[in-house]
């Protein structure tokens, strides 16, 4: 699957980047608190999950304002309304009137609110690893500590959150995730989005969701308590709760195959869909490692004893093999795969 990037603007003039991949009926994926369309597509574990979800569909994703390829200096403070403005802008730009939706983490309360406000736009709704009431995500002291850590020391904060979100991740994925989070947003935006996670409350909207709904949650999720999934499933009409084993909050860490299969079954899609992780030749891996070290094409050529154009050719073939377009994506892929 190849990712196609585009941009649109909200009614408040905020630029929002979005991506589509695959072909078929639309499937909107709304992820967690931070996003980066390019780096997530380069992270092998996340890419495999996204391709697994999107087989036979047009998978639509976006970077929320302040993150990734969207406006990094949004004049609007993150709120449910500003977040849903971004969703509306993306759906209009993509020409989508109705869609199935898969939401994860912060995307869960946001898409509960969207489905309650716009019942005619959501066919089937999948809510993974989410919550309805952010105030229930730990004690007040713990929430304030995490926000303060992220705002004061984004590097350490990203490492701590990786430990919480992905305890079952491989060493390579963990290393790539810490970098991914820091690249996805500024510490100020990350802290503001964490505050949104903790203050959002959609409990009054749960009963107004009309779409057939699957609530999926890992039994020992360290970031979002199972009780929140039980609250959602018991309040949303026609909702069904599926509890899966595991400790990781991120959907692509742990038994992602079981999660993808559970979601595809609910959406009426074939479960056994092949996804093949891209691979590089030994020479291409060597070049990718030098890209990850920050070397230019000229410096790579000198290091390998080849001319600059040959180094550029190697890099172009690497991008084609991985299905990516930037040096940052190549570096992210190398970090994630080299340390595994």
C-alpha positions, 0 to 999 in steps of 0.5 A, spaced: 500 500 500 502 506 498 500 512 502 498 519 498 498 525 502 494 532 501 492 538 506 486 541 507 484 547 512 478 547 518 473 553 518 478 557 522 484 556 517 488 551 520 492 547 515 490 539 516 495 534 513 491 527 511 493 521 508 489 515 504 492 508 502 489 503 498 482 502 495 475 501 496 470 503 501 472 508 506 475 507 513 477 513 517 482 511 523 483 516 528 489 515 533 492 517 539 494 523 542 500 524 537 501 523 530 506 523 524 503 521 518 510 520 515 514 517 521 508 512 523 508 509 516 515 508 516 515 504 523 514 497 521 510 495 526 505 500 525 505 500 518 503 493 518 497 494 523 495 500 518 496 495 512 492 490 515 486 494 517 486 497 510 486 491 506 480 492 501 478 499 504 481 506 502 484 507 509 484 515 511 488 518 517 490 525 519 495 529 523 491 533 528 493 540 529 499 541 532 502 535 530 506 531 524 505 535 518 499 539 520 500 546 522 505 546 528 503 553 531 495 552 531 492 558 534 486 554 537 487 550 544 486 543 543 479 541 545 473 537 542 470 542 538 477 544 535 479 536 534 472 535 530 473 541 526 479 537 523 475 531 522 470 535 518 475 538 514 478 532 512 472 528 510 469 534 506 476 534 503 476 527 501 469 527 499 466 522 504 459 522 507 459 516 510 464 511 513 466 506 518 471 508 523 476 505 527 478 510 533 484 509 538 486 512 545 484 519 545 480 518 538 475 514 542 472 519 546 473 524 540 469 519 535 464 518 540 462 525 540 462 525 533 458 519 532 453 522 537 453 529 533 453 526 526 450 519 526 448 519 519 456 519 517 458 513 521 456 506 519 460 502 524 464 504 529 470 501 533 473 504 539 480 501 541 483 502 548 479 509 550 476 512 555 469 516 556 472 520 562 479 523 562 479 524 570 479 517 571 485 516 568 489 516 574 490 520 580 490 528 580 497 528 582 499 522 577 496 526 571 499 533 573 506 529 574 506 527 567 504 533 564 509 537 568 514 532 566 512 532 558 512 540 558 519 540 562 523 535 559 520 532 553 526 527 551 525 524 558 517 525 558 517 521 551 521 515 554 516 515 560 510 515 556 513 509 551 514 505 557 507 506 559 504 505 552 508 500 549 511 495 555 511 489 550 514 493 544 521 490 541 527 494 543 527 497 536 520 499 536 521 503 543 527 507 541 523 509 534 517 511 538 521 515 543 524 519 537 517 519 533 513 522 539 518 528 540 518 529 532 511 529 532 510 535 536 513 540 541 513 539 548 508 545 549 503 541 544 504 535 547 502 537 554 496 541 551 494 534 548 495 531 555 491 536 558 485 534 553 486 527 554 485 528 562 479 533 561 475 530 556 468 527 558 463 524 553 459 520 558 453 524 556 454 523 549 455 515 549 447 514 549 446 518 543 451 514 539 447 510 534 452 506 530 453 499 531 459 499 536 465 494 537 469 496 544 475 493 544 480 493 550 486 489 552 485 486 559 491 490 562 492 496 558 497 501 563 494 507 560 487 506 560 483 502 565 478 497 562 473 500 567 472 505 562 471 500 556 466 497 560 463 504 561 462 505 554 460 498 552 454 498 557 452 505 555 452 505 548 446 502 545 448 496 541 455 496 543 459 489 544 465 489 548 471 484 546 477 484 551 483 481 549 489 479 552 495 484 553 498 490 557 500 495 551 496 501 550 498 502 543 494 498 538 500 495 533 504 493 539 503 486 543 498 481 539 496 486 533 494 480 529 489 478 534 486 486 534 486 487 527 483 480 526 477 482 531 476 489 528 476 486 521 471 481 523 466 486 526 467 490 519 465 484 515 472 484 512 476 477 510 481 476 516 486 472 513 490 478 509 497 477 507 502 483 509 509 483 507 514 487 511 519 490 506 526 488 506 533 491 504 539 488 501 545 489 505 548 495 501 541 498 502 541 497 509 548 500 510 546 506 506 540 507 511 544 506 517 548 512 514 542 516 513 540 515 520 547 518 522 545 524 519 550 523 513 548 527 506 549 523 500 556 526 498 558 524 505 555 517 504 559 516 497 565 518 501 564 513 506 562 508 501 567 509 496 562 511 491 560 518 487 554 522 490 550 520 484 550 513 486 549 514 493 543 518 491 541 512 487 541 507 493 537 512 497 532 512 491 531 505 491 531 504 499 525 509 498 521 505 493 522 499 497 520 502 503 514 506 500 516 512 503 519 519 501 523 522 506 530 521 509 527 522 516 522 516 514 528 512 512 532 513 519 526 511 523 525 505 519 532 503 520 532 505 528 526 500 529 529 494 525 536 495 527 535 494 534 530 488 534 
